[in-house]
Amino acid sequence: MLNTNRFSCEITFAIIIKFTLFGLVWWLFFAGQKIKVDEQQLTNRLLGDTVSKQEKIQ
């Protein structure tokens, strides 16, 4: 019983440390990166030309 509680505490501590490190890496390298997205180009890329063809028909 004592080993089970110790093991769960160690796993919990390891998970907290991992999430903290992942958050730190994200904040250092990715948080300030902003990418401007052209909505029309994204729509055409994801859905193909069907959307632009339907817009021309209407």
Backbone as ProteinMPNN parsed JSONL, in Angstrom:
{"seq_chain_A": "MLNTNRFSCEITFAIIIKFTLFGLVWWLFFAGQKIKVDEQQLTNRLLGDTVSKQEKIQ", "coords_chain_A": {"N_chain_A": [[0.822, -1.194, 0.0], [1.929, 1.232, 0.791], [3.916, 1.561, -1.142], [2.407, 1.947, -3.45], [1.156, 4.445, -3.04], [3.433, 6.063, -2.919], [4.452, 5.689, -5.475], [2.369, 6.808, -7.031], [2.591, 9.473, -6.232], [5.144, 10.104, -7.211], [4.738, 9.786, -9.99], [2.789, 11.744, -10.431], [4.244, 14.044, -9.725], [6.243, 13.925, -11.729], [4.686, 14.307, -14.047], [3.699, 16.885, -13.603], [6.111, 18.33, -13.674], [6.871, 17.824, -16.354], [4.76, 19.059, -17.839], [5.182, 21.669, -17.009], [7.731, 22.177, -18.087], [7.157, 21.83, -20.838], [5.373, 23.966, -21.186], [7.115, 26.103, -20.676], [8.964, 25.834, -22.809], [7.203, 26.256, -24.962], [6.435, 28.91, -24.425], [8.911, 30.235, -24.663], [9.706, 29.764, -27.358], [7.492, 29.714, -29.146], [5.319, 31.388, -28.439], [5.402, 34.109, -29.18], [5.173, 34.092, -31.905], [3.435, 35.079, -34.684], [1.299, 34.491, -37.345], [0.143, 35.735, -40.347], [-2.861, 35.042, -41.909], [-4.318, 34.383, -44.973], [-7.601, 34.329, -45.584], [-9.171, 33.567, -47.802], [-7.355, 32.184, -49.431], [-6.698, 30.084, -47.714], [-9.186, 28.807, -47.5], [-9.56, 27.975, -50.159], [-7.405, 26.231, -50.331], [-8.047, 24.251, -48.463], [-10.65, 23.37, -49.159], [-10.612, 23.197, -51.851], [-11.309, 24.287, -55.22], [-14.03, 24.419, -55.2], [-15.493, 26.118, -53.559], [-14.908, 28.708, -54.484], [-15.94, 28.458, -57.058], [-18.643, 28.101, -56.531], [-19.232, 30.577, -55.428], [-18.924, 32.215, -57.649], [-21.025, 31.351, -59.207], [-23.278, 32.209, -57.825]], "CA_chain_A": [[0.0, 0.0, 0.0], [2.814, 2.386, 0.881], [4.6, 1.706, -2.43], [1.449, 2.471, -4.42], [1.01, 5.876, -2.802], [4.688, 6.71, -3.295], [4.522, 5.645, -6.933], [1.452, 7.814, -7.587], [3.157, 10.799, -5.98], [6.258, 10.292, -8.142], [4.17, 9.976, -11.329], [2.149, 13.067, -10.434], [5.322, 15.031, -9.741], [6.876, 13.877, -13.051], [3.753, 14.901, -15.008], [3.691, 18.335, -13.359], [7.384, 18.85, -14.186], [6.836, 17.769, -17.819], [3.884, 20.118, -18.345], [5.849, 22.944, -16.753], [8.794, 22.327, -19.086], [6.509, 22.047, -22.139], [4.879, 25.341, -21.181], [8.276, 26.989, -20.778], [9.466, 25.747, -24.185], [6.227, 26.935, -25.817], [6.514, 30.347, -24.169], [10.183, 30.752, -25.164], [9.917, 29.632, -28.794], [6.321, 29.789, -30.003], [4.282, 32.302, -27.976], [5.448, 35.39, -29.87], [5.073, 33.912, -33.35], [2.11, 35.324, -35.251], [1.285, 34.278, -38.785], [-1.023, 36.314, -40.99], [-3.488, 34.02, -42.742], [-5.263, 34.859, -45.98], [-8.75, 33.435, -45.424], [-9.602, 33.03, -49.095], [-6.371, 31.198, -49.857], [-6.855, 28.93, -46.832], [-10.411, 28.119, -47.895], [-9.291, 27.292, -51.422], [-6.456, 25.151, -50.085], [-8.705, 23.172, -47.729], [-11.85, 22.86, -49.813], [-10.43, 23.18, -53.294], [-11.918, 25.389, -55.961], [-15.49, 24.315, -55.185], [-16.067, 27.288, -52.898], [-14.819, 29.864, -55.379], [-16.85, 28.207, -58.172], [-20.004, 28.353, -56.045], [-19.378, 32.024, -55.258], [-19.069, 32.789, -58.979], [-22.353, 30.993, -59.712], [-24.289, 33.023, -57.135]], "C_chain_A": [[0.862, 1.252, 0.0], [3.53, 2.625, -0.441], [3.679, 2.297, -3.484], [1.278, 3.973, -4.264], [2.269, 6.635, -3.206], [4.821, 6.78, -4.811], [3.59, 6.686, -7.554], [1.963, 9.219, -7.359], [4.296, 11.095, -6.95], [5.748, 10.548, -9.563], [3.526, 11.349, -11.444], [3.198, 14.168, -10.513], [5.989, 15.087, -11.112], [5.986, 14.538, -14.109], [3.71, 16.417, -14.836], [4.964, 18.97, -13.904], [7.372, 18.869, -15.712], [5.957, 18.882, -18.396], [4.489, 21.498, -18.123], [6.94, 23.19, -17.79], [8.215, 22.549, -20.485], [5.98, 23.476, -22.248], [6.008, 26.347, -21.336], [8.841, 26.997, -22.187], [8.511, 26.461, -25.134], [6.343, 28.449, -25.662], [7.791, 30.94, -24.758], [10.244, 30.79, -26.687], [8.694, 29.921, -29.661], [5.317, 30.88, -29.637], [4.258, 33.606, -28.762], [5.271, 35.298, -31.376], [3.636, 34.118, -33.817], [2.218, 35.208, -36.771], [0.004, 34.877, -39.345], [-1.573, 35.292, -41.991], [-4.468, 34.693, -43.692], [-6.434, 33.873, -45.997], [-9.184, 32.804, -46.736], [-8.647, 31.948, -49.579], [-6.472, 29.928, -49.004], [-8.092, 28.119, -47.22], [-10.205, 27.35, -49.19], [-8.373, 26.1, -51.227], [-7.152, 23.965, -49.411], [-9.852, 22.54, -48.499], [-11.718, 22.765, -51.327], [-11.127, 24.358, -53.939], [-13.438, 25.355, -55.914], [-16.127, 25.544, -54.565], [-16.036, 28.478, -53.838], [-15.732, 29.675, -56.594], [-18.288, 28.493, -57.759], [-20.241, 29.845, -55.858], [-19.584, 32.697, -56.611], [-20.471, 32.517, -59.544], [-23.407, 31.898, -59.083], [-24.105, 34.42, -57.567]], "O_chain_A": [[0.566, 2.219, -0.703], [3.733, 3.775, -0.829], [4.128, 3.073, -4.329], [1.257, 4.699, -5.258], [2.185, 7.726, -3.77], [5.247, 7.795, -5.363], [3.976, 7.373, -8.5], [1.785, 10.081, -8.219], [4.404, 12.212, -7.456], [6.263, 11.423, -10.26], [3.703, 12.037, -12.449], [3.052, 15.116, -11.285], [6.275, 16.174, -11.612], [6.488, 15.254, -14.976], [3.686, 17.152, -15.823], [4.91, 20.03, -14.528], [7.824, 19.845, -16.31], [6.361, 19.57, -19.334], [4.327, 22.392, -18.954], [7.057, 24.298, -18.313], [8.732, 23.373, -21.24], [6.127, 24.118, -23.288], [5.865, 27.336, -22.055], [9.166, 28.061, -22.712], [8.954, 27.193, -26.019], [6.348, 29.182, -26.651], [7.756, 32.044, -25.302], [10.776, 31.743, -27.257], [8.849, 30.337, -30.809], [4.517, 31.261, -30.492], [3.181, 34.158, -28.989], [5.224, 36.324, -32.055], [2.73, 33.404, -33.388], [3.125, 35.766, -37.388], [-1.091, 34.565, -38.877], [-0.833, 34.753, -42.813], [-5.33, 35.466, -43.277], [-6.268, 32.715, -46.381], [-9.529, 31.623, -46.77], [-9.082, 30.911, -50.08], [-6.345, 28.821, -49.526], [-8.046, 26.889, -47.262], [-10.628, 26.2, -49.306], [-8.54, 25.071, -51.883], [-6.882, 22.811, -49.745], [-10.011, 21.32, -48.495], [-12.634, 22.296, -52.002], [-11.491, 25.32, -53.262], [-14.081, 26.198, -56.54], [-17.196, 25.97, -55.001], [-17.034, 29.185, -53.975], [-16.254, 30.662, -57.112], [-19.063, 29.056, -58.532], [-21.345, 30.328, -56.106], [-20.346, 33.659, -56.706], [-21.03, 33.343, -60.265], [-24.343, 32.31, -59.767], [-24.838, 35.305, -57.125]]}, "name": "protein", "num_of_chains": 1, "seq": "MLNTNRFSCEITFAIIIKFTLFGLVWWLFFAGQKIKVDEQQLTNRLLGDTVSKQEKIQ"}
